[in-house]
Amino acid sequence: MWLFGYGSLMWDGWERRYGCIRREHAMAPEHRRIFNKKSLERWGTRTQPGLTLNLAPANGEHAQPCRGIAFSFPDTRQAEIEDYLSERETCVARAIAVALPGERITAHTYIYEGPRLVEDDLSLDTRATMILLAEGVAGSSYDYIRNVRDHLEGLGVGDPAVDELWRAVIAKKKWDTQ
């Protein structure tokens, strides 16, 4: 069983509990990272939602395929892993195409497709404003995106779309404090 991680699954060590056999840098060529899932509790509230990571189709000439980490597990652990991750990620697994160095596989990943999605055409400025205003029980949406960006960079899988949003957040924060 293969699983593709594009956010916190890449860095929080969850896979050790489930007997991970192999951990590889990978790419989901048909998907891109996007902050389009409203957080209504952890990183925001119902009245001031934060934004969290998700995957979306990588269509369009400027869309960057998502670089992440692929994890391999014994097939006997699949049900246990899916139970844990379905609850953690609040959605169900989908099979996607993933490229490893010299190898193509099908991996499970978690893509949220429910009512908490923001519109794809929501401007960068609007997303940055949402991030700066939102705070939930786990912290601010600002801290969430900073943490995501830092971890991606530390793993060598930096993402231009994440960096672009981060720059917009920083610029808006500077502008709002002047």
Phi, psi and omega in degrees: 000130176250145175228137179254124177253137180233358179222229187299339177299336181285337189230358184262003173078009182305328189293336181299325181292343187246017174071043179305129182268325187210142180225117186227144168297141186211170177224138173257092189294340182261007183226158177224153175286145176206142173268087183227009181252119180291134172258118185256000180220300186295312186239018180181190179226174177298323180276336179221074185291144171270178178240137178233169185290151176202176172246148176221162177303140181268057178263156184104151187291338182257001182288129179266128175302149184279122173265134182206210181233134174256136181242135176251138181227157172298139180303332181294344181263358188304310182299316180297316180294315181296323176300311181298310186287328177297321178288317181295315185270353180054037173198176182258160182287146173233149177271131178226161175282134180225139178253125172257168176303112177074014186206141173247135181225171167250130182231154172277145171209168185248113180239119180281132181229022186266198186287352181273005180287142171269162181296142179299330183270012176298128186295157176301319180298318179294318177298317179298318178298315178302316182296318181289332184270340189271137173213135181231196184292335180268347181138193183273153176296328175301312179296323179299308182293322178299316179297314179300311181300314180298317180294317179300314179298317180297330179273356181077024179235040179310153186230121181302324180291322177293316179298320179297315178294319179300316178299321178295320179296313180297315180298318180293321179297316178296317180297316183290337181266356180273000000 
